[in-house]
């Protein structure tokens, strides 16, 4: 292999696209939602994977709550309050799911609604 071919291969590789903060949030929520849905679909056999996915979801919602609680956050106050409430609900409901006292569907519904909002560009 000559130097020209090596250079062509090195520089022709597709690099990762530049993401906006909204795109990064969308990707994180979509990835975690997919993990929750896939683990839940496996039933009892997928419980360990569900625990991991719910842990990731809880961490994500903690990040959202901390972000909207920051006084420098530029989202409207009403939206910040609603996101904070959803984070609290998510934490509480996750505990119930892990104790096998509730279904995972409300968490999937919340994440799906967030994905729709991020996709539409709604603030």
Order of alpha helices (4+ residues) and beta strands (2+ residues): alpha-alpha-alpha-alpha-alpha
